[in-house]
Amino acid sequence: MFYREKRFSVGNYQEADIFPMTDEALKTARRDRTKDKKRKVKVTKPAQQNLNDKNSRRYMRLKVQGCFGKGDLYGTLTYNKAHMPKNVKEANKQIENYIARLRYKAKKDKKVLKYLYITEFVEDEETGKIKNIHHHILIGKELSMDDVVQAWYSGRGKNRKKIGINKWDTIDPDSDGLLALANYFSKQKRWKKGKRRWSCSQNLEIPIKQKNDSKYRRRKIEQCARSNDYGVEYFREKYPNYHITYIEPAYYEETGWHFHLRMWKKERG
């Protein structure tokens, strides 16, 4: 048995999973080690491969954590009775029209729009009917608060009407970045099998995945798991260019100790 490290990086944010692999997996790892040991691989968007919900949630979390930060905008867009969509498909069309208006404004000001949004709703347990549809959205600070507020409308000129209430805040991350917001976004269920309930601009940085099969030893990992601070100093030595903000060990009867770490790149100077 050996320990594998998987790192997922985007922007200044990084996550690491450290977990044991079986001897059978070791044979495969040795065969691929020279070409795959430390090779950087772009993480594939969940819509492009059959990933489970856990990996889909991680992909979104990486996007939120690594691509948005201080000064960016977070908003909630709701619908009034006159504009309430009949279904999620209709709601997504409305939000895409909204994005198009923001994109036009950004292009006019010679800026590039970046965004990530999720469509949320309540599903009636008895009838399965969808209600209370609304959106949560992150927008880059390239646009002003006034820009994003004024764009939530339908029609033009005299026919211009407010779609609903939209509330906005300027993002001020804590020591763990936007983790709470990212977790809230990613907890939402899919509205339809095979369909994600979130979308983002193509200019967001794509997470990078790396793996290493020789960085950790079983004995040391077990020592860290049993220590009071979960081996924080040891892991700091392993990631000298990062501030580690979270360490979580977990024990599984069949395989042993697993670790999950979250960290932020240190500022230079």
N, C-alpha and C positions, 0 to 999 in steps of 0.2 A: 504493500500500500504506500502511496505517496500523496503529497499535498499539492494541489493546484491553486494558483492565484489567477483570478479573472479580474481585470481592471476595466472600468467603463469611464471614459473621460470626455468632457465637453466644456469648452471655455476654461474657466478656472476651477471647475468642480470635478471631483472624481469619487467613484465608489469602488470598493474592492471586496470580492468574495474569496474566501480562503476555505477550501474544503478537501476532504480526502477522496482519493480515487482508488479503485480496486486494481489488483494485479493484472486483470484482463485489460482494463483501461490503460494500464501502464505500457503494455505491449504496443497498443495503438499509438500512444503518446510518443514512445521511443521511435516508432517508424516515421512519425510526422515531425519530430522535434526540430530537426535542422531547418526545416522550411517554415515551421509554425510556432516555434517556441516564443519568440518575442515580436512576431509580426503584427503590425497594426492593421486592424480590420474595421471597416465602417459597419456600425450596427444597422441592420436592415430594418426599414420601417415595418411595423406590424402588419400593415395592409398588404405587404408584398410577400409575406410568408406566414405559415401556419403556426404562429407563436401562441403560447397560452396567455391567460390574462395577467399572470405575474410579470412576464416579460414585457407585455404591452404597457402595464402600469409603470414599469421601470423606464421604458423608452420615453414616456411622457414626462416622468419626474426628471430625467436627465435634461430634456429639452427646457423645461421650466427653470431648473436650477442653473444650467450653464448658459442660457441665452437671454435671461432677463435679470434685472437687478435694480439697484438704487436709481430712483428718478423715473423708471418706467411706470406705466399706468395699469391699474387693475379695475375692472368694471363689471357691473351686473346689469344686464339688459332685460327688461320685462316687457310684457304686452298689455295694452289696455283691451277692454272688451271688444272694441270695434276691429282690432287687428290681431286678436288671438288666433294663432294657426290651428288648423284642424288636426294636424299630425306633425311628427318630427321632420318629415321630408319638406313640408311647407315652411317650417321654422328655419331649417337650414338654408332654404332659398332666401329667406329674409335676411339672415345674418350674412350670407355671401353678398347680397346687394349692399348691405352696410359696409362690408369690407371693401367693395368696389368703390364706394364713395370716398372712403378713407385713402384708398390707394391713389385715386384721382387727385385728391388734395395733396398727398405727399409728392406725387410726381410734379404737380404744378409748382410746388415749393422746392423742387429739385432735391427731394429726399427719398429715402427708401423705407417703405412700411414693413415692419415686422410685427407678427401677431401670433397668438395661439388662443383658441377658444374651445369651449365645450358646451354642448346643449344638454340641459338638465330638465327633468320632468318628474311628475308623480304618476305612478301607474295604479289604478284602482284594482285592488286584490280580487274583487268579485267579478267585475266586468272586463278587466284588462284595458279599460279605456284610459287614454293618456290625457293628462290635464296639467295645468300650471306650468306650461313650457316657458323656459327662460334660458339665458345664456350667461356664462362667465367668460371673461375675455382679458387677455394680457396684450397691451399695445406698447410698442417702443416709444421712448421719450422724444422721438423725432417729431411727433405731433403734440399739440398742446391739449390741455384739458378741454378747452372750449371747442377745439376741432372735433374731438370724439363725442362730446355731448350733442353738438348741433347736427351731427350726421345721422342720428337715430330718428328718422322721419320717413314718410312715404309721400309720393307726389311732388309736384313743383308749383311754384308761384302761388296762386290763390288756392290751389288744391293741396298744398303742402300741409301734412298733418302729422302730429306727434304719434309715434308708434306705441310708446309706453314710457315708463320711468326708467331712467338709467343713472345709476349711482357709481361714482368714480373716486378712487383714492390714488395717491402717489405711493409707489412701493418704497418701503424702507426695511430692507432685510435685517434679520437678526443673525446670531452667530451661526445658525444652520441654514442661512440663505432663505429661500422661499419654500422650504420643505413642507410646512404646514399647508400652504396653498397648493403645492404640487400633489400632496397626498389627498387633499380634498378633491382636486380635479380628477385624480386617477381612480378614486373609489367608485365613480359612476359606472353603472352597468351599460352594456351595449344596448342600443335601442332596437337593433335587429341583428339576427345572426350574421356574422361576417362583416358587420358595419360598425366602424368606430364612431363614437359620439363626439370626437374632438378633431380639430384640424389646425394646421399651422402654415405659416408662410414658408416658401421654399428656401428663403435666404437664412433660415435658422441653421446654425452649425450642427452637423451630423455627429452624434456620439461615436467615439472610437473605442473598440474593444481590443484588449491585449491579454495574452495568457502566458504564464510562466510555471513550469513544472519543477523548478530546482531552487526556488527562492526560500521555501519553508520546509522544516523538518517536523515530523509528528511529535517528538518529545518536547520541542520548544512550544509548539502550539498548545499542547496539553498543559504545560506549565503556565502559559498565559491565561488559559481558561480558568485555572484554579487560583490565580492570584487575585488580590483584592481590587486591583485597578485594571484587570484584564490585559496586562502587559503593555500598557500605554507607552512606556519609554522604549520598549523593544520595537514597537510599531513605528514610533517616531524616527528611529534609526533607519527603518526600512523605507520610510517616505520622508527624507530630510527636507524636501522642497514644499511640503504641505503641512497645514495645520489640521490635525485630526480632531473632528468635532463629535464623532460618535463611534463607539466600538460595541458590538453586540455578539457575544458567543451563544451558540446553541448546541445542545447535545442530542444526537440521534443514536438509538440503540444499535442499528445495523451498521453505521459507518463511523460514528465518533463525533468529534468536535468540529463545528463549522464557525467561521467568523464573518461578520459583515462590518465594513468600515465606511465612513463618509469623511471627506476631507476637502479642504480648499487650498489652492496654490498660494504660497507666501508671496507677498509683494517684494519686488526687488529693491535693493538699496537699504 
